[in-house]
Amino acid sequence: MFSLKSLLIGLSLVTLSSSAFALTSTEQRDYDRLISGDLSQLTMAAQSIVANNISNTQVLDVLAEFVAQNYLSAPDYQLDSIAWACRALGESDSARYRDLLYRVIKSDAHKKVRKHAKKSYKRLPKSPVEQYTIGSINLEQLQALPKKAIQSRSIEEQALLDISHGNVLEIKRLAQDYAIRSDASQQVTDTLAEYFAQNYQQARKQQYDTLAWVCKGLARNTDGRYKRLIEDAAQNSSVRALRKHCPAHIKGKGPYYQVGTLNLEEIAKQFN
């Protein structure tokens, strides 16, 4: 029998799959994570959405459907993922997800889930906008769609792309790895330094932890290449976390990195 609902769902899937090219690199990665069916990938996607202030409805609607399908029946090991998903919907600042979050709050869901849903619900604006319709996205069908061909990139090329796009969560992971192993190439560390230089004086709250880790990583450079940049941040950054984690004095005679040597926009275009 002909079903209008099935037709609408099918059309929405076609729209999602055909418009994926409009997503940024970060949004595309999170979109792919959301439809992967892998719980750890779902959590990473929600964390990235929060960290990078992603507000693209195409991505957030998929996240909303994940919440709608799982908030009541989620086992204990899945609660963190649902909680992160609720937080991401709240930090989107889109009133589109108020009805869904209110439904979660008034449900018999686990108290941890309801707690995060309530917090997110309160922070969303009350503007009269079209609400997300539960069931308008079929996650199983999305997972079955042919995956978008992704250009093959090396680990270093992906790192440069993430930094140049300001992908906060991926930059933090990269900086943490560098702070431990100190084995990144100079091209990567110089790009990290340029990102740091452009953001350490007036950073957004979501960047604080990431920039602190970048500072720790760059400070490990044995020739003091980033000495002037880090010492300036330690003295002049308006962010207390950076003044705390950036060493005030670093050994090394350079040559020092010159701020402005790299153009992050050009790097983004090169590897996109």
The 8 nearest C-alpha neighbors of each residue, nearest first, counted from 0:
[[1, 2, 3, 5, 4, 6, 7, 9],
 [0, 2, 3, 5, 6, 4, 7, 9],
 [3, 1, 5, 4, 0, 6, 7, 8],
 [2, 4, 6, 5, 7, 1, 8, 0],
 [3, 5, 7, 2, 6, 8, 135, 9],
 [6, 4, 8, 2, 3, 7, 9, 1],
 [5, 7, 3, 9, 4, 8, 10, 2],
 [8, 6, 10, 4, 9, 5, 11, 3],
 [9, 7, 11, 5, 10, 6, 135, 4],
 [8, 10, 6, 12, 7, 11, 5, 13],
 [9, 11, 7, 13, 12, 8, 6, 14],
 [12, 10, 14, 8, 9, 13, 15, 7],
 [13, 11, 15, 9, 14, 10, 16, 8],
 [12, 14, 10, 16, 11, 15, 17, 9],
 [13, 15, 11, 17, 12, 16, 18, 10],
 [16, 14, 12, 18, 13, 17, 11, 19],
 [15, 17, 13, 14, 19, 18, 12, 144],
 [16, 18, 14, 15, 19, 13, 20, 12],
 [17, 19, 20, 15, 16, 21, 14, 22],
 [18, 20, 21, 22, 16, 17, 15, 27],
 [21, 19, 18, 22, 17, 23, 27, 16],
 [22, 20, 19, 18, 23, 27, 17, 26],
 [23, 21, 20, 27, 19, 26, 24, 18],
 [22, 24, 26, 25, 27, 21, 20, 28],
 [23, 25, 27, 26, 28, 22, 271, 164],
 [24, 26, 28, 23, 27, 29, 166, 161],
 [25, 27, 23, 29, 28, 22, 24, 30],
 [28, 26, 30, 24, 29, 25, 22, 23],
 [27, 29, 31, 25, 26, 30, 32, 24],
 [28, 30, 44, 32, 26, 31, 27, 33],
 [29, 31, 27, 33, 32, 28, 58, 26],
 [32, 30, 28, 29, 34, 33, 35, 27],
 [31, 33, 29, 40, 35, 30, 34, 41],
 [34, 32, 41, 30, 31, 35, 29, 44],
 [33, 35, 31, 142, 32, 36, 30, 141],
 [36, 34, 32, 37, 33, 31, 142, 40],
 [35, 37, 34, 38, 33, 41, 142, 32],
 [38, 36, 40, 35, 39, 41, 32, 33],
 [37, 39, 41, 40, 36, 42, 80, 77],
 [40, 38, 42, 41, 37, 43, 80, 44],
 [41, 39, 43, 32, 37, 38, 42, 44],
 [40, 42, 38, 44, 33, 39, 43, 32],
 [41, 43, 80, 39, 45, 44, 40, 46],
 [44, 42, 40, 46, 41, 45, 47, 39],
 [43, 45, 29, 47, 41, 42, 46, 32],
 [46, 44, 48, 42, 84, 47, 43, 87],
 [47, 45, 43, 49, 44, 48, 50, 42],
 [46, 48, 50, 44, 49, 45, 168, 51],
 [47, 49, 53, 45, 51, 46, 50, 52],
 [50, 48, 46, 87, 52, 47, 51, 45],
 [49, 51, 47, 205, 48, 52, 167, 168],
 [50, 52, 48, 53, 49, 47, 167, 166],
 [53, 51, 49, 50, 48, 54, 91, 90],
 [52, 54, 48, 51, 55, 91, 49, 26],
 [53, 55, 91, 56, 52, 59, 93, 92],
 [54, 56, 57, 58, 53, 59, 26, 22],
 [57, 55, 59, 58, 60, 54, 61, 93],
 [56, 58, 55, 60, 59, 15, 61, 30],
 [59, 57, 56, 61, 60, 30, 55, 62],
 [58, 60, 56, 62, 61, 57, 63, 55],
 [61, 59, 63, 62, 58, 56, 57, 64],
 [62, 60, 64, 59, 63, 58, 65, 136],
 [61, 63, 59, 65, 60, 64, 66, 84],
 [64, 62, 60, 66, 65, 61, 59, 67],
 [65, 63, 67, 61, 66, 62, 68, 60],
 [64, 66, 62, 68, 63, 67, 69, 61],
 [67, 65, 63, 69, 64, 70, 68, 81],
 [68, 66, 64, 65, 69, 70, 63, 133],
 [67, 69, 65, 66, 64, 70, 71, 72],
 [68, 70, 66, 73, 72, 71, 67, 65],
 [69, 71, 66, 73, 72, 108, 67, 68],
 [72, 70, 108, 69, 73, 107, 109, 106],
 [71, 73, 69, 70, 74, 108, 68, 109],
 [72, 74, 69, 77, 70, 71, 78, 75],
 [75, 73, 77, 76, 72, 78, 71, 69],
 [76, 74, 78, 77, 73, 79, 109, 72],
 [75, 77, 74, 78, 79, 73, 80, 38],
 [78, 76, 75, 80, 74, 79, 73, 81],
 [77, 79, 81, 75, 80, 76, 82, 73],
 [80, 78, 82, 81, 77, 83, 76, 42],
 [79, 81, 42, 83, 78, 77, 82, 84],
 [82, 80, 84, 78, 83, 79, 66, 85],
 [81, 83, 79, 85, 112, 84, 80, 115],
 [84, 82, 86, 80, 85, 81, 45, 79],
 [83, 85, 81, 87, 45, 82, 86, 80],
 [86, 84, 82, 88, 116, 87, 83, 115],
 [85, 87, 83, 89, 84, 88, 119, 115],
 [86, 88, 84, 90, 49, 89, 85, 45],
 [89, 87, 85, 91, 86, 90, 84, 96],
 [88, 90, 119, 86, 87, 91, 123, 92],
 [89, 91, 87, 92, 88, 86, 49, 119],
 [90, 92, 54, 88, 93, 89, 87, 53],
 [93, 91, 90, 123, 89, 94, 124, 122],
 [94, 92, 95, 91, 123, 96, 124, 89],
 [95, 93, 124, 96, 97, 123, 125, 126],
 [94, 96, 130, 93, 131, 97, 129, 128],
 [97, 95, 94, 99, 98, 131, 130, 100],
 [96, 98, 100, 94, 99, 95, 120, 101],
 [99, 97, 101, 100, 96, 102, 130, 95],
 [100, 98, 102, 96, 101, 97, 103, 67],
 [99, 101, 103, 97, 102, 116, 98, 120],
 [102, 100, 104, 98, 103, 99, 97, 105],
 [101, 103, 99, 105, 100, 104, 106, 98],
 [102, 104, 100, 106, 101, 105, 113, 99],
 [103, 105, 113, 101, 102, 106, 117, 116],
 [106, 104, 102, 103, 101, 107, 113, 108],
 [107, 105, 103, 108, 104, 102, 71, 113],
 [108, 106, 109, 71, 105, 103, 110, 104],
 [109, 107, 71, 106, 70, 110, 113, 112],
 [108, 110, 112, 111, 113, 107, 71, 78],
 [109, 111, 113, 112, 114, 108, 107, 115],
 [112, 110, 114, 109, 113, 115, 82, 78],
 [111, 113, 82, 114, 109, 110, 115, 116],
 [114, 112, 104, 110, 116, 111, 115, 117],
 [113, 115, 111, 117, 112, 116, 110, 118],
 [116, 114, 118, 117, 112, 113, 82, 85],
 [115, 117, 113, 119, 85, 100, 114, 118],
 [118, 116, 120, 114, 115, 119, 104, 113],
 [117, 119, 115, 121, 116, 120, 114, 122],
 [118, 120, 89, 116, 122, 117, 121, 86],
 [121, 119, 117, 123, 118, 122, 97, 100],
 [122, 120, 118, 119, 123, 117, 124, 89],
 [121, 123, 119, 120, 89, 124, 118, 92],
 [124, 122, 92, 120, 94, 121, 89, 93],
 [123, 125, 94, 126, 122, 92, 93, 121],
 [126, 124, 94, 127, 123, 97, 128, 93],
 [125, 127, 124, 128, 94, 123, 95, 93],
 [128, 126, 125, 129, 94, 95, 130, 124],
 [129, 127, 126, 95, 130, 94, 125, 93],
 [128, 130, 95, 131, 127, 94, 132, 96],
 [131, 129, 95, 96, 128, 132, 98, 97],
 [130, 132, 95, 96, 133, 129, 60, 99],
 [133, 131, 135, 130, 134, 99, 136, 64],
 [134, 132, 135, 64, 131, 67, 136, 99],
 [133, 135, 136, 132, 137, 64, 8, 67],
 [136, 134, 8, 133, 132, 137, 11, 7],
 [135, 137, 134, 138, 8, 64, 61, 11],
 [138, 136, 140, 139, 141, 134, 135, 8],
 [137, 139, 141, 140, 136, 142, 34, 61],
 [140, 138, 142, 141, 137, 143, 34, 36],
 [139, 141, 143, 142, 138, 137, 144, 12],
 [140, 142, 138, 144, 143, 139, 137, 34],
 [141, 143, 139, 140, 34, 144, 138, 35],
 [142, 144, 140, 141, 139, 145, 146, 138],
 [143, 145, 141, 142, 146, 140, 16, 12],
 [146, 144, 147, 143, 142, 141, 16, 148],
 [145, 147, 144, 148, 143, 142, 31, 149],
 [148, 146, 149, 145, 19, 16, 20, 144],
 [147, 149, 146, 150, 145, 151, 20, 19],
 [150, 148, 147, 151, 146, 152, 27, 28],
 [149, 151, 152, 148, 271, 270, 147, 153],
 [150, 152, 149, 153, 148, 157, 156, 154],
 [153, 151, 156, 157, 150, 154, 155, 270],
 [152, 154, 156, 155, 157, 151, 158, 150],
 [155, 153, 157, 156, 158, 152, 159, 151],
 [154, 156, 158, 153, 157, 159, 187, 152],
 [157, 155, 153, 159, 158, 154, 152, 160],
 [158, 156, 160, 154, 155, 159, 152, 161],
 [157, 159, 155, 161, 156, 160, 154, 162],
 [160, 158, 156, 162, 157, 161, 163, 187],
 [159, 161, 157, 163, 158, 162, 267, 270],
 [162, 160, 158, 166, 164, 159, 163, 157],
 [163, 161, 165, 159, 164, 160, 170, 166],
 [162, 164, 263, 160, 267, 165, 161, 159],
 [165, 163, 161, 162, 166, 160, 267, 263],
 [164, 166, 162, 163, 167, 161, 170, 194],
 [167, 165, 161, 164, 169, 168, 170, 162],
 [168, 166, 170, 165, 169, 51, 50, 171],
 [167, 169, 171, 170, 47, 166, 50, 172],
 [168, 170, 172, 171, 166, 167, 173, 161],
 [171, 169, 173, 167, 172, 168, 162, 166],
 [170, 172, 209, 174, 168, 169, 173, 175],
 [173, 171, 169, 175, 170, 174, 176, 168],
 [172, 174, 170, 176, 171, 175, 169, 177],
 [173, 175, 177, 213, 171, 176, 172, 212],
 [176, 174, 178, 172, 177, 173, 212, 171],
 [175, 177, 173, 179, 174, 178, 180, 172],
 [176, 178, 181, 174, 180, 179, 175, 216],
 [177, 179, 216, 175, 176, 181, 180, 174],
 [180, 178, 176, 177, 181, 175, 216, 174],
 [179, 181, 177, 182, 178, 176, 183, 175],
 [182, 180, 177, 178, 183, 179, 219, 216],
 [181, 183, 180, 177, 184, 176, 179, 178],
 [184, 182, 181, 187, 177, 188, 185, 180],
 [185, 183, 187, 186, 188, 182, 155, 189],
 [184, 186, 188, 187, 189, 183, 190, 182],
 [187, 185, 189, 184, 188, 190, 183, 159],
 [186, 188, 190, 184, 185, 189, 191, 159],
 [189, 187, 191, 185, 190, 186, 192, 184],
 [188, 190, 192, 186, 191, 187, 185, 193],
 [191, 189, 193, 187, 192, 188, 186, 194],
 [190, 192, 188, 194, 189, 193, 195, 187],
 [191, 193, 189, 195, 190, 194, 196, 188],
 [194, 192, 196, 190, 195, 191, 258, 189],
 [193, 195, 191, 197, 192, 196, 190, 198],
 [196, 194, 192, 198, 193, 197, 199, 191],
 [197, 195, 193, 194, 198, 199, 192, 258],
 [196, 198, 194, 195, 193, 199, 200, 201],
 [197, 199, 202, 195, 196, 200, 201, 194],
 [200, 198, 202, 195, 201, 196, 236, 197],
 [199, 201, 236, 198, 237, 202, 235, 232],
 [202, 200, 199, 198, 237, 203, 236, 238],
 [201, 203, 198, 199, 206, 200, 204, 207],
 [202, 204, 206, 205, 201, 207, 198, 199],
 [203, 205, 206, 207, 202, 208, 238, 50],
 [206, 204, 203, 50, 207, 208, 51, 167],
 [207, 205, 209, 204, 203, 208, 210, 202],
 [208, 206, 210, 204, 209, 205, 211, 240],
 [207, 209, 211, 210, 206, 212, 205, 171],
 [210, 208, 171, 206, 212, 211, 207, 213],
 [209, 211, 213, 207, 212, 208, 206, 214],
 [210, 212, 208, 214, 241, 209, 213, 244],
 [213, 211, 215, 209, 214, 210, 174, 175],
 [214, 212, 210, 174, 216, 211, 215, 217],
 [213, 215, 211, 217, 212, 216, 245, 218],
 [216, 214, 212, 218, 213, 217, 178, 211],
 [215, 217, 178, 213, 214, 218, 177, 219],
 [216, 218, 214, 219, 215, 220, 213, 225],
 [219, 217, 215, 216, 220, 214, 225, 229],
 [220, 218, 217, 216, 221, 215, 178, 181],
 [219, 221, 218, 223, 217, 222, 224, 225],
 [220, 222, 223, 219, 251, 224, 250, 218],
 [223, 221, 251, 224, 253, 220, 252, 250],
 [222, 224, 251, 226, 253, 225, 221, 220],
 [225, 223, 255, 253, 222, 256, 226, 254],
 [224, 226, 228, 223, 227, 256, 255, 229],
 [227, 225, 223, 229, 228, 249, 224, 230],
 [228, 226, 230, 229, 225, 231, 255, 224],
 [227, 229, 231, 225, 226, 230, 232, 196],
 [230, 228, 232, 231, 226, 227, 245, 225],
 [229, 231, 233, 247, 227, 232, 228, 226],
 [230, 232, 234, 228, 229, 233, 235, 227],
 [231, 233, 236, 229, 235, 234, 230, 228],
 [234, 232, 242, 230, 245, 247, 231, 235],
 [233, 235, 231, 232, 236, 230, 242, 247],
 [234, 236, 232, 231, 233, 237, 200, 242],
 [235, 237, 200, 232, 238, 199, 234, 242],
 [236, 238, 200, 239, 235, 201, 199, 242],
 [239, 237, 236, 240, 241, 242, 202, 200],
 [238, 240, 242, 241, 243, 237, 236, 244],
 [241, 239, 243, 238, 242, 244, 207, 211],
 [242, 240, 244, 243, 211, 239, 238, 245],
 [241, 243, 233, 239, 245, 240, 244, 236],
 [242, 244, 240, 241, 245, 239, 233, 246],
 [243, 245, 241, 242, 211, 240, 246, 215],
 [244, 246, 233, 242, 241, 214, 243, 229],
 [247, 245, 248, 233, 244, 230, 249, 229],
 [246, 248, 230, 233, 245, 249, 234, 229],
 [249, 247, 246, 230, 250, 226, 229, 233],
 [250, 248, 226, 223, 251, 246, 247, 218],
 [251, 249, 223, 248, 252, 226, 222, 221],
 [250, 252, 223, 222, 253, 249, 221, 224],
 [251, 253, 223, 222, 254, 250, 224, 255],
 [254, 252, 255, 224, 223, 222, 251, 256],
 [253, 255, 224, 252, 256, 222, 223, 251],
 [256, 254, 224, 253, 225, 257, 226, 223],
 [255, 257, 224, 225, 258, 254, 189, 253],
 [258, 256, 260, 259, 255, 228, 225, 193],
 [257, 259, 260, 193, 256, 196, 261, 192],
 [258, 260, 261, 257, 193, 262, 196, 197],
 [259, 261, 258, 257, 262, 193, 256, 189],
 [262, 260, 259, 263, 193, 190, 258, 189],
 [261, 263, 265, 264, 266, 260, 259, 193],
 [264, 262, 163, 266, 265, 267, 261, 190],
 [265, 263, 267, 266, 262, 268, 163, 164],
 [264, 266, 268, 267, 262, 263, 269, 261],
 [267, 265, 269, 263, 268, 264, 163, 270],
 [266, 268, 264, 163, 265, 269, 160, 270],
 [269, 267, 265, 271, 266, 270, 264, 160],
 [268, 270, 266, 267, 271, 265, 160, 264],
 [269, 271, 267, 268, 160, 266, 156, 157],
 [270, 268, 267, 269, 160, 24, 266, 150]]
